[in-house]
Amino acid sequence: MIDHCPTTPQELFKDGMELIMGEEADTAGNLDSMARVGISLMAGREEFDILLRLCGEEIRLLDSSIRMLPLKKRTFKGLEALVEWMNSRWNLRVVLENSDKVATVILPVASADKQEASTIAAFIQGLLQGMLTWISGGKFYPTHLASTARGMEIQLMRTPLD
C-alpha cells in the first residue's frame, strides 16, 4: 500500500489496482477494455480515501474555507482544488469547464495508446466521483466518460441522485 503523496497518477493507479484485484493486478492488461475501464473506475473511487489521507492538506480539501461552504459551492470548490492539485503535482493539463448542470474535466491524451489513456481517465473519473461523494456527505453524482477530439472528457452532473 502506498504511504506517501503520489507523484504520478500511475503510482496511485497501480496501488488502486492492487487494492481491487490483489495478486491478480498484473493480469489487468489481459482483460477486455470494458472490464479494465470498470475496474479502473472502482480503483479510483477506492483510492480517493487514500489520496485524502496522504495529500488532503496539500490538495486543500480539508481546509475549512472549502468544508464550511454550502453544498453546491463546496462540491465545485473541492473539484477545482483537486484539478489544480493534479495539474501542479502530477504535471497534467487537466481543464475544468463548468455550467449549471454539468462540470466537464478534459484530460488531453498525450499517449499514443488510447487503451492506456481510457484506463487512466476512468481511474481519474473514479477519483473525482470519490471526492464528490466524500465532500457532499455521501451523495452520488453521475459521471460519463467519453473520448473526444479534445481528449478524454469526464462529465460530472452538478446535481446528485436522490
N, C-alpha and C positions, 0 to 999 in steps of 0.2 A: 504494500500500500504506500502511496506517495506521502511524504512527510514534510514537504516544502512547497512554497508557492511556485506552480509550474511556469517554466519559461517559454513553453510552446504548447499549442493545443494538442499536438500529437502526444506529448508526455502525459497529459491528463486523459486523452483518449485511450491510450494504452492501459492506463490504470483502470479506467472505466470498463474496458473490455474484459480485463482480468476479474473485475468485481462481478460482472454479469455472467461471464462464461467460465470462470475458474480456469482449470488446467487446459480447457479447450480453446482458450483465447487465440492461440496461434493458428487455429484452423479457421478463423473467421473469414480469411481470404478465399476459402473454398465454398463459402455459402453463396447462394444466388443473390442478386443485387437487392431484391426486396427484403430478404431476411437480414442482410448486412445493414441496410438502412434502418430497419426496425430495431435491431439490437443496438445500433449506434445511438438512436433516439433514446432508448431506455438507459443506456450507459450515461448519456449526457444528463438526464434527469437525476440519476443517482449521484453522479459526480458533482452536481451543484452543491450538495451538502458539504462535500469535502473541500471544494473550492471556497465556500463561505467560511469554513473553519480555518483554512490556511491563509486566505487572502481577503477576508471580509473587510478588514480595516483598510487595507490598501485600495480595494475597489470602492470604498466609501459606502458600502451597503449597510453597515452597522451604525452609520452616522445618524444622530438624532435629527439632523436637518432633513434627512430623507424619511426616516422612520415615523416622524410625527406628522407628516403631510396627510391630507385626505386621500382616500384610496386611489382615485384616478390619477392624481398628480404623483402619488408615491410610486405607482407601478411604472409610469413613464420615466420618472427621475431615476428609479432603480435600473430600468432598461438602458437609459442614457449613460449611467455610471458604469454599467457592465461593458457596454460597447466601447466607451472611451478607454477603459482599462484594457480590453482585448487589443485595441489599436496600439496603445503605448507599450504594454507588457509583452504582447505576442507579435508585435510589429505587423499587424494585419491592416488592411484598408477597408474595414467594415463601415458601411454607410447606413445611417438610420434615417428613414423618412417617416413622417408622421402625418396622419389625417385623423378625422374624428372617429372613424370606425376601425381603421387598420394601421398598425405600425409595421413598416417593412424594413427588414435588415437585409442588406445586399452584401454578399461575400464575393468579391471578384475572384474568378477562377484563374490562378496562375499555373496550375498543374495541367499538363497535357493529359493526365489520367483523369478522365471525367468520373470514373468509378470511385477513385480515391476522394475526389472533390465532393461528390454527393454523400459519401460516408462521413467525412469530416463536417460537412454542412448539416447533416442530420444530427450529429453529435452536438454541434453548437445550438441547433434547434432545441434539443433536449435540455441543454444548459439554460437557455432562455426560458423554456417552459418551467423548469425547476425554480428559476429565480422568480418568475411571475407568481407561481403557486406559493412560494415562501413569503414573498413581500406582501401578498394580498391576504395572508392568513388562511390559505387552503383553497382558494378559488382556482378553478381550472380555466385556462384561456386556450381556445382552439388555435392551432397553427397550421400553416400549409407551406410545404417546401416545393419549389419549382426551379427548373433550370431555364434561364432566360438569356437573352443576348447580353445583358448587363452582368451576368454571373449567377450564382445560386441565390435565390430570393426566398427569405423566410418571412411569411406574412403572419403577424400576430394580431388576432382580433382584440380590440380595445375593451370589449365587454365580455366578462366571464360567463360561463354557462351557469345557470341557476341550479 
